Amino acid sequence: MIWYILAAFFPCVLVVIFSTITRNKWIGTIVTLILIGASIYKGFFHDEWIIFLDVVSILAGYIIVDQLKMHKNENFRG
């Protein structure tokens, strides 16, 4: 059960974090897709529903970053 909960929220958080750090919503989404794709390729997923939840969560993270314009945060000085 914990795997489904993590699959529903963790990729969304990754997209938000990577997009905020890189200040680019596309790079944040692509980096998250690469991480999830590599773990699928290595066989760390046990069920197709987890992959589906990951994709939906990545999409939700992209929408959150796009709506809140977190990728254009000028207050962050890195």
DACORLIN-V120578 format. One record per residue. RES is the residue in one small letter. SS is DSSP state (H for helix, E for strand, L for the rest). Layout:
BEGIN
res=RES ss=SS
res=RES ss=SS
END
This chain:
BEGIN
res=m ss=L
res=i ss=H
res=w ss=H
res=y ss=H
res=i ss=H
res=l ss=H
res=a ss=H
res=a ss=H
res=f ss=H
res=f ss=H
res=p ss=H
res=c ss=H
res=v ss=H
res=l ss=H
res=v ss=H
res=v ss=H
res=i ss=H
res=f ss=H
res=s ss=H
res=t ss=H
res=i ss=H
res=t ss=H
res=r ss=L
res=n ss=L
res=k ss=H
res=w ss=H
res=i ss=H
res=g ss=H
res=t ss=H
res=i ss=H
res=v ss=H
res=t ss=H
res=l ss=H
res=i ss=H
res=l ss=H
res=i ss=H
res=g ss=H
res=a ss=H
res=s ss=H
res=i ss=H
res=y ss=H
res=k ss=H
res=g ss=L
res=f ss=L
res=f ss=L
res=h ss=L
res=d ss=L
res=e ss=H
res=w ss=H
res=i ss=H
res=i ss=H
res=f ss=H
res=l ss=H
res=d ss=H
res=v ss=H
res=v ss=H
res=s ss=H
res=i ss=H
res=l ss=H
res=a ss=H
res=g ss=H
res=y ss=H
res=i ss=H
res=i ss=H
res=v ss=H
res=d ss=H
res=q ss=H
res=l ss=H
res=k ss=L
res=m ss=H
res=h ss=H
res=k ss=H
res=n ss=L
res=e ss=L
res=n ss=L
res=f ss=L
res=r ss=L
res=g ss=L
END
